[in-house]
Amino acid sequence: MLKGATKMAGIAGYGAYVPKYRIKSETIAEVWGEDPGRIQKGLGIMEKAVPAIDEDSATLAVESARIAVKRAGIAPNELGAVYVGSESHPYAVKPTATMVAQALGAVPNLTAADLEFACKAGTAAIQICMGLVDSKMIKYGIAIGADTAQGRPGDALEYSAAAGAASYIIGPDDESLAILEDTFSYTTDTPDFWRRSKADFPSHGGRFTGEPAYFKHIQGAFNGLMEKMQEKIENYDYFIFHQPNAKFPLAVAKKLGVPKEKLTDGMLCPVIGNTYSGNVPLALANVLDKAKPGERIFAVAFGSGAGSDAFSIKVTDRIKEARKNGYSLSHFIEEKEYIPYAIYAKLRKKYKGM
C-alpha cells in the first residue's frame, strides 16, 4: 500500500511500439503436436508479436519513447529521470535506461535506472516518476515498460511471451493529457513465476499462477484503490487488467463486477500476446488513443513474485492535440508480417550453438 498525499502528477505524453513480425498460435501448436483449437480456446491468444533480429528491449523502448516525447511537446533534455522496466534487459550489468536516455538526447543532467518486477516493472516506473514530479524534484520523467519475453520451446509460455513497449512522460498535472488521480499497490512474496540467473527460460507454477497469484493481487489492488478513493465501478469508462492470457482479465472482471464491454479497448493479448512489462502500459496507450476528454480509466498491472499496481486516470482536453503527434498503437498492430516457426526460433535464439 502506498501512503501519503493524494495529489498526483499526470501523463504529459505517451508512445507505444510493437514489432511487425507475428507468429500464429496454430503455427506453434503444429510444431508440438498440439490441437490449435484447444490452445486458442484455452489461452484466447490468436497470435503474438516477435522482435526482429536487431530488436531488443532497448530498441523497443527508444521507439516508444520518441513518440512520447513528441506528444508531450518537450525537449528531451527537459527529462529529469528515465526509468526502464523490463525482465529482458539486454545486459545483466549495464543499464538499459542510459542507452535510452542517450538515444533520446536527454543526457547528462538526469537520473536513470533499470527496474525489474516481472510484468509490472513499467507501472512501478510510473509510480516512481509520479513521486519525483509531485515532490518537485523533477519537472518531467519518462517511465517505460519494454520486453522481449522468453518462453521455453514447447512450454505454455511460448504461445504468449511476446514483445512490445510503451512509454509515459510524467509531468505536472496542469500540463497533462491525462491526470493520474491516485495509485495503490498490493504486494506479497508469492513465487508463481521465476528465472534464475543464467537460465535461458523462466519457470512457472502452472495453475498456481492464477490463485493465489494473479487473482489475489489484482483484486487486492483494485479493492484497495476503490476504497481509498471512495469510488464506484460505474464512475469509470474503461478498465484494464493485466493480460497473461485472454481469459484471466475477463475472469477477474466478472469476480469484481466489472462489465466486460468496458475491457474491450484494452484487450490486446489476443492479437499481440503478453508483452510482460509492456502489457498494461500498451493497453493503456490503446485506450488513450480512443478515450474522450473527461472519461476515466482504471488500470491494474500484475507482476509475478508478486504484486499489483492500480491507477485511477482521468483524460483531459489536451488528449486531442497530443494524439496528432506520432503513430497510434493500432498502426503497429495492423502493420504485420507472419513468420514460420523456424524463423521465429532463430529470431528468439532458441537454437543452441548459434
C-alpha positions as CSV (number, residue, x, y, z in Angstrom):
1,M,0.0,0.0,0.0
2,L,1.2,3.5,-0.9
3,K,0.7,6.1,1.7
4,G,0.9,9.9,1.7
5,A,-0.6,12.8,-0.1
6,T,-3.2,12.1,-2.8
7,K,-2.2,15.0,-5.1
8,M,-0.7,13.4,-8.2
9,A,1.1,14.2,-11.4
10,G,-0.2,13.5,-14.9
11,I,0.7,12.0,-18.3
12,A,2.2,14.7,-20.5
13,G,2.9,12.3,-23.4
14,Y,2.8,8.7,-24.3
15,G,4.0,6.4,-27.1
16,A,3.8,2.7,-28.0
17,Y,5.6,0.3,-30.3
18,V,5.1,-3.3,-31.3
19,P,7.4,-5.2,-33.7
20,K,5.9,-6.1,-37.1
21,Y,6.7,-9.8,-37.0
22,R,3.9,-12.2,-35.8
23,I,3.6,-15.9,-35.3
24,K,0.2,-17.6,-35.0
25,S,-0.7,-19.8,-32.1
26,E,-1.6,-22.6,-34.6
27,T,1.8,-22.4,-36.1
28,I,3.4,-23.1,-32.7
29,A,0.8,-25.8,-31.9
30,E,1.5,-27.7,-35.1
31,V,5.2,-28.0,-34.3
32,W,4.5,-29.6,-30.9
33,G,1.6,-31.8,-32.0
34,E,-1.0,-29.7,-30.1
35,D,-4.5,-29.1,-31.1
36,P,-4.6,-25.5,-32.3
37,G,-8.2,-25.1,-31.5
38,R,-7.7,-26.3,-27.9
39,I,-4.7,-23.9,-27.5
40,Q,-6.6,-20.9,-28.8
41,K,-9.7,-21.7,-26.8
42,G,-7.6,-22.3,-23.6
43,L,-5.5,-19.1,-23.8
44,G,-7.6,-16.9,-26.1
45,I,-4.4,-15.9,-28.0
46,M,-4.5,-16.0,-31.8
47,E,-1.0,-14.6,-32.4
48,K,1.8,-12.8,-30.8
49,A,4.4,-10.1,-31.7
50,V,8.0,-11.2,-32.3
51,P,11.1,-8.9,-32.3
52,A,13.3,-8.8,-35.3
53,I,17.0,-9.9,-35.1
54,D,18.1,-6.3,-34.4
55,E,15.4,-5.5,-31.8
56,D,15.7,-5.8,-28.1
57,S,14.1,-4.2,-25.1
58,A,16.3,-1.1,-25.5
59,T,15.4,-0.5,-29.1
60,L,11.7,-1.1,-28.4
61,A,11.9,1.4,-25.5
62,V,13.5,4.0,-27.7
63,E,10.9,3.7,-30.4
64,S,8.0,4.2,-28.0
65,A,9.9,6.9,-26.1
66,R,10.4,9.1,-29.2
67,I,6.7,9.1,-29.8
68,A,6.0,10.0,-26.2
69,V,8.5,12.9,-26.2
70,K,6.9,14.2,-29.5
71,R,3.4,14.0,-28.0
72,A,4.5,15.8,-24.8
73,G,5.9,18.7,-26.9
74,I,9.0,18.9,-24.7
75,A,12.7,18.9,-25.5
76,P,14.4,15.6,-24.5
77,N,16.9,17.5,-22.2
78,E,13.9,18.6,-20.1
79,L,13.6,15.0,-18.8
80,G,14.9,14.7,-15.2
81,A,14.5,10.9,-15.0
82,V,14.5,7.9,-17.2
83,Y,13.3,4.5,-15.8
84,V,13.0,1.4,-17.9
85,G,11.1,-1.6,-16.5
86,S,11.8,-5.0,-18.2
87,E,12.6,-8.6,-17.4
88,S,14.6,-8.9,-20.6
89,H,17.2,-6.1,-20.3
90,P,20.0,-6.6,-22.9
91,Y,22.7,-6.6,-20.3
92,A,22.9,-8.2,-16.9
93,V,25.2,-5.4,-15.8
94,K,24.8,-2.2,-17.9
95,P,21.6,-0.1,-17.7
96,T,19.1,0.0,-20.5
97,A,18.0,3.4,-19.2
98,T,21.3,5.1,-20.1
99,M,21.1,3.8,-23.6
100,V,17.5,5.1,-24.0
101,A,18.4,8.5,-22.5
102,Q,21.4,8.8,-24.9
103,A,19.3,7.9,-27.9
104,L,16.7,10.5,-26.9
105,G,19.3,13.1,-26.4
106,A,18.3,13.5,-22.7
107,V,21.7,13.2,-21.1
108,P,23.6,14.1,-18.9
109,N,21.6,16.0,-16.3
110,L,19.1,13.4,-15.2
111,T,18.8,10.3,-13.0
112,A,18.3,6.9,-14.7
113,A,17.8,3.3,-13.6
114,D,16.5,-0.1,-14.7
115,L,13.7,-1.8,-12.9
116,E,12.6,-5.4,-12.6
117,F,9.3,-6.8,-11.2
118,A,8.1,-9.3,-13.8
119,C,5.2,-7.8,-15.8
120,K,4.7,-4.7,-13.6
121,A,8.1,-3.1,-13.7
122,G,6.7,-0.5,-16.2
123,T,4.0,0.6,-13.9
124,A,6.4,0.7,-11.0
125,A,8.4,3.2,-13.1
126,I,5.3,5.3,-13.5
127,Q,4.8,5.4,-9.7
128,I,8.4,6.5,-9.2
129,C,8.1,9.3,-11.7
130,M,4.8,10.4,-10.1
131,G,6.6,10.8,-6.8
132,L,9.5,12.7,-8.2
133,V,7.3,15.1,-10.1
134,D,4.9,15.6,-7.2
135,S,7.8,16.3,-4.9
136,K,9.1,18.8,-7.5
137,M,12.5,17.0,-7.6
138,I,12.0,16.9,-11.4
139,K,9.5,18.5,-13.8
140,Y,9.3,15.6,-16.2
141,G,10.3,12.0,-16.1
142,I,9.8,9.1,-18.5
143,A,8.6,5.7,-17.4
144,I,9.0,2.8,-19.9
145,G,7.7,-0.8,-19.9
146,A,9.5,-2.9,-22.6
147,D,10.1,-6.6,-23.0
148,T,11.1,-9.3,-25.5
149,A,9.7,-12.1,-23.3
150,Q,11.1,-15.6,-23.2
151,G,9.4,-18.9,-23.4
152,R,10.8,-22.4,-23.3
153,P,10.2,-24.4,-26.5
154,G,7.0,-26.4,-26.1
155,D,6.0,-24.7,-22.9
156,A,2.7,-22.9,-22.5
157,L,4.5,-19.6,-22.3
158,E,5.7,-20.0,-25.9
159,Y,2.2,-19.2,-27.0
160,S,2.0,-15.9,-25.1
161,A,5.5,-14.5,-24.4
162,A,5.7,-11.5,-26.8
163,A,7.5,-8.2,-27.5
164,G,6.4,-4.6,-27.2
165,A,7.0,-1.3,-25.4
166,A,5.1,1.8,-24.1
167,S,6.5,5.0,-22.7
168,Y,4.9,7.6,-20.5
169,I,6.2,11.1,-19.8
170,I,5.0,12.1,-16.3
171,G,4.8,15.8,-15.6
172,P,2.7,18.5,-13.8
173,D,-1.0,17.7,-13.8
174,D,-1.9,21.1,-15.2
175,E,0.1,20.2,-18.4
176,S,-1.2,16.7,-18.8
177,L,-3.4,14.9,-21.4
178,A,-4.5,12.6,-18.5
179,I,-4.3,13.1,-14.8
180,L,-3.0,10.3,-12.6
181,E,-5.6,10.8,-9.8
182,D,-4.3,8.2,-7.4
183,T,-2.5,4.9,-7.2
184,F,-2.4,1.9,-4.8
185,S,-0.2,-1.2,-4.7
186,Y,-0.7,-4.7,-3.3
187,T,2.4,-6.8,-2.8
188,T,3.4,-10.2,-1.3
189,D,6.1,-12.8,-1.6
190,T,4.3,-15.3,-3.9
191,P,6.7,-17.4,-6.1
192,D,4.5,-18.1,-9.1
193,F,7.0,-17.4,-11.8
194,W,10.8,-17.0,-11.8
195,R,14.0,-17.3,-13.8
196,R,17.3,-17.9,-12.1
197,S,20.5,-16.2,-13.0
198,K,22.0,-17.6,-16.3
199,A,18.8,-19.7,-17.0
200,D,17.7,-19.2,-20.6
201,F,14.0,-19.6,-19.9
202,P,11.6,-18.8,-17.0
203,S,9.7,-21.4,-15.0
204,H,6.2,-21.0,-13.7
205,G,3.9,-22.6,-11.1
206,G,1.2,-23.7,-13.5
207,R,-2.3,-23.3,-12.0
208,F,-0.6,-21.7,-9.0
209,T,-0.1,-18.6,-11.2
210,G,-3.9,-18.0,-11.1
211,E,-4.6,-18.5,-7.4
212,P,-3.1,-17.3,-5.2
213,A,-1.0,-15.1,-7.5
214,Y,-2.9,-13.2,-10.3
215,F,-6.4,-13.1,-8.9
216,K,-5.5,-12.3,-5.3
217,H,-3.2,-9.4,-6.2
218,I,-5.4,-7.9,-8.9
219,Q,-8.4,-7.9,-6.6
220,G,-6.3,-6.6,-3.7
221,A,-5.0,-3.6,-5.7
222,F,-8.4,-3.0,-7.3
223,N,-10.3,-3.0,-4.0
224,G,-7.6,-1.1,-2.2
225,L,-7.7,1.9,-4.6
226,M,-11.5,1.8,-4.9
227,E,-11.8,2.0,-1.1
228,K,-9.0,4.6,-0.8
229,M,-10.8,6.9,-3.3
230,Q,-14.3,6.0,-2.3
231,E,-15.1,5.3,-5.9
232,K,-17.5,3.0,-7.8
233,I,-17.2,0.9,-10.9
234,E,-19.9,2.9,-12.7
235,N,-17.8,6.0,-12.4
236,Y,-15.2,4.6,-14.9
237,D,-15.5,4.2,-18.7
238,Y,-12.6,1.8,-19.2
239,F,-10.9,-0.9,-17.2
240,I,-7.6,-2.5,-17.9
241,F,-6.4,-5.7,-16.2
242,H,-3.0,-7.4,-16.8
243,Q,-3.4,-10.0,-19.5
244,P,-1.1,-13.0,-19.2
245,N,-3.7,-14.6,-21.5
246,A,-7.2,-13.5,-22.7
247,K,-9.1,-15.5,-20.1
248,F,-7.7,-14.1,-16.8
249,P,-8.8,-10.5,-17.2
250,L,-12.3,-11.5,-18.2
251,A,-12.5,-13.8,-15.2
252,V,-11.2,-11.2,-12.7
253,A,-13.6,-8.6,-14.2
254,K,-16.5,-11.0,-13.6
255,K,-15.4,-11.6,-10.0
256,L,-15.2,-7.8,-9.4
257,G,-18.5,-7.0,-11.2
258,V,-16.9,-5.0,-14.0
259,P,-18.8,-5.2,-17.3
260,K,-16.8,-7.0,-19.9
261,E,-17.6,-4.3,-22.5
262,K,-15.5,-1.9,-20.5
263,L,-12.4,-4.1,-21.1
264,T,-12.7,-4.3,-24.9
265,D,-10.4,-1.4,-25.9
266,G,-7.6,-2.5,-23.5
267,M,-7.7,-6.2,-24.6
268,L,-4.5,-6.6,-26.7
269,C,-3.3,-10.0,-25.6
270,P,-5.3,-12.0,-28.3
271,V,-3.6,-10.1,-31.1
272,I,-0.1,-9.4,-29.8
273,G,0.4,-11.7,-26.9
274,N,1.7,-11.0,-23.4
275,T,4.3,-8.2,-23.6
276,Y,5.2,-8.5,-20.0
277,S,6.4,-5.1,-18.7
278,G,4.7,-3.6,-21.7
279,N,1.4,-5.3,-21.1
280,V,-0.7,-2.8,-19.1
281,P,1.3,0.2,-20.5
282,L,0.4,-0.8,-24.0
283,A,-3.2,-1.5,-23.2
284,L,-3.4,2.0,-21.6
285,A,-1.9,3.5,-24.7
286,N,-4.6,1.9,-26.8
287,V,-7.3,3.2,-24.6
288,L,-5.7,6.7,-24.6
289,D,-5.8,6.6,-28.4
290,K,-9.6,6.3,-28.2
291,A,-10.7,8.0,-24.9
292,K,-12.6,11.3,-24.8
293,P,-11.9,14.2,-22.5
294,G,-13.5,13.7,-19.2
295,E,-13.5,9.9,-19.4
296,R,-11.9,7.9,-16.7
297,I,-9.7,4.8,-16.8
298,F,-9.0,2.2,-14.1
299,A,-5.9,0.2,-14.8
300,V,-4.4,-2.7,-12.7
301,A,-1.0,-4.3,-13.5
302,F,0.3,-7.6,-12.2
303,G,3.8,-8.8,-11.8
304,S,4.7,-12.3,-10.7
305,G,6.6,-12.6,-7.5
306,A,4.1,-11.0,-6.8
307,G,2.4,-7.6,-6.8
308,S,-0.2,-5.3,-8.5
309,D,-0.3,-1.6,-9.1
310,A,-3.7,0.1,-9.6
311,F,-4.2,3.6,-11.1
312,S,-7.1,5.9,-11.5
313,I,-6.7,8.1,-14.6
314,K,-8.8,11.0,-15.9
315,V,-8.4,12.2,-19.6
316,T,-8.2,15.9,-20.2
317,D,-8.9,18.1,-23.3
318,R,-5.2,18.0,-24.1
319,I,-5.6,14.4,-25.4
320,K,-6.9,15.6,-28.8
321,E,-3.9,17.7,-29.7
322,A,-1.4,15.1,-28.3
323,R,-2.9,12.3,-30.5
324,K,-2.0,14.3,-33.6
325,N,1.7,13.7,-33.0
326,G,3.1,10.3,-33.6
327,Y,1.6,6.9,-34.7
328,S,-1.2,5.4,-32.8
329,L,-0.7,1.9,-31.4
330,S,-3.2,0.5,-34.0
331,H,-0.7,1.4,-36.7
332,F,1.9,-1.0,-35.3
333,I,-0.7,-3.7,-34.5
334,E,-2.1,-3.7,-38.1
335,E,1.2,-3.5,-39.9
336,K,2.4,-7.1,-39.5
337,E,4.2,-9.9,-41.2
338,Y,3.7,-13.6,-40.3
339,I,6.7,-15.9,-39.9
340,P,7.1,-19.7,-39.7
341,Y,8.3,-21.4,-36.6
342,A,11.8,-21.9,-37.9
343,I,12.4,-18.2,-38.4
344,Y,10.7,-17.5,-35.0
345,A,13.1,-19.9,-33.3
346,K,16.1,-18.3,-35.0
347,L,15.0,-14.8,-34.0
348,R,14.4,-15.8,-30.4
349,K,17.7,-17.7,-30.2
350,K,16.1,-21.0,-29.4
351,Y,18.7,-22.9,-31.4
352,K,21.6,-23.7,-29.2
353,G,25.2,-23.5,-30.6
354,M,24.4,-20.5,-32.8
